[in-house]
Amino acid sequence: MNRVEAIRERLTAELAPLALEITDDSHKHAGHASAGGGGHFRVDIVAAAFHGQSTVQRHRMVYAALAELMQQNEVHALSIQARTPDET
């Protein structure tokens, strides 16, 4: 399973998104020594689970879902756009 598939699997299992777009931006960071092999990703996610949550809380929910991948250095950097269905 590649990194994008792993991210998709975890976010789907934890947040049941109505829409999910994952972009691998790792190629833009070639030679970024501190990445240590981890990838750079953009996540645009729409989920009802975000209702009533602040931006910071939404981001924490995404990070929690991806914690294992981040600890394993599969994900080094993450840009997040997290919205509710009525914010689309």
N, C-alpha and C positions, 0 to 999 in steps of 0.2 A: 504494500500500500504506500503510495507516495504521500508527501506532506499535506498537499491540498486535500486529498481524500481523507486523511486522518483528521484534519481540522473539521472538515464537513461532517464526518461521522460523529465527532464529539459534540459539536454545536447542535446538530440535529437531535442527538439523544438528550441533551441537557435542556435545550431551549425551544425545541419544536418550532423552528422558524417557518414563517409563511413565505419568506423570500430570503435567499442567502447567496451572496456573490463573494467569492474568494479570489484574490489576485495575488500571484506570486511575484513580488518585486525584487527578489534576491539578486537578479542580474544587474540591478541598478547599484548594488553595493559590493561589487566584485573588489576584492582586496581589502575589505573592511576587516581588519585583523581581530577586533574584539568580538566579532560575531561567532568565532570558534566553530564554524560549520553550520550554524543555525540559519534558518531562512527569515526573510523579511516579507510580511504579508499585509494585505489590506482586506478587511472584512466589512462588508455592507450587509447588515442583518436586520430583518424585520420580524419581530416576535411579540405576541400578546403578553409574554412573560415580562416585558419591559414596562407595562402599564403601571403608573404610579411611582416609577423609579427615576431617580435623578440620572444625569449623564454619568456621573462617577459610579453610581450603583450599577448601571447597565454595563459599564466597562468591567467592573469587578465580576459581574456574572459571566461575561465572556472569558475573562482571565481565569476564573475558577474552572470553567469547562475545559480550558486548554492547559491547566496547570501541569499535568503530566508531560505534555509535549514540550512545555517550556523548561521544565526541570531536566528533561532529556536533551535539551538544546536543539530540538527539532524546530522550534520557533524561537528566534532571537528578538525580533521586533514585530510589533503589531500595530497597525493603524485601524481604528474601529469607528464605524458609523452604525450606531444602534438606534433603531426607531421602532415605534409601535405601528400597528396597521393604520391607525388614523393619522399618522404623521407622514405617510408616503405621498 
